């Protein structure tokens, strides 16, 4: 089981992640949607395409741009469509248990 953990609290977990460039992409259903807040940030990956971001709202704390996803990934990156990945910083960890 792969888990995203913040301050000891599991915020996402799944046995069905896809690892790309060292990041686990979780099915969007593996996280409670109410802790996600749309961000305006967009970045581009040369081979995956245009990434969009979410802020995380956890226990009254906003962690900006900590989650990213590819709403319309390139053909090569289609397996990560409808999946999210997490930055491992500010106390957020992704680990296998």
N, C-alpha and C positions, 0 to 999 in steps of 0.2 A: 504494500500500500504506500503510495506517495502522498505526502501531506505538506500543505503550506501552513506554517505556524507563525503566529505573531504573539509575543509575550506569553507563551505557553498555551495559547488558545488556537485550536485547529480552525482555520478559515476555509480550507478546501482539502478534499481528499478523494483519491481515486486509484483504482487498479488499472485504469485505462488512460495513462498519459502517453504522449508522444514526445520523445526527447529530440530536440533540434538545437544544434550549436550549444549544448550544455544546459539548455533550459527545458523544463518539463512543461508541456502544454496540456492543461487540464480541460476536460469537457466543461463547457459553460455551466452545465447543470450541477457541477460539483461545488459551487459556491453559492452562498445566500445572496440573491440579487439585491436585497435591501442594503447591503454594505458597499455596493458599487455606485459610484457617481461618475457620470460621463465627464471626460476632460476634453478640452479643445486641442490638446497636443496631437500632432501627427508626425510620424517619421517615415522614412523610406528605407527599405532594405533592398539592395540590388537584385536579389533573387526571390525574395518572398513577396515584395510589393509594399503597399501603403499600410502602415500600422496605425491603429487608433488606441487610445488609452482610457483608463478609468482611474479615479482616485479611490482609495479605500477609506471608509468611515467606520472606525473601530473604537468602541467605548468612548465616544466623544472626541476622538482624535482623527484628523484627516491626514492621510498619507498620500501626498500628491503623486499622480502619474506612476503608481506602483504596479499597475496591471496593464498589459498590452494584449492586443489581438489583431488579427488580420481579417477584416470583414469580407474582403474579396481577394484572397491570396492568388499568387501566380499559379499556373498549372502545376509547376514543380512542387509548390507548397500546399496544394489542395488538402492534404491530410490534416492540416492544422486549422482548417475552417471551423468555426463555432467552438474554438478552444481559446483559453487564456493562459498567459504566463505571468510570472511574478518577478519583480526585481528583488534580489536578496540583499536588502540593506535596511537600515533603520529598525533592526530587530526582527525582520521577517526572514524566515528560513524555509527552504524547501528540502525535504528529506525523505528518505525511504525508511519505513519502519516495518 
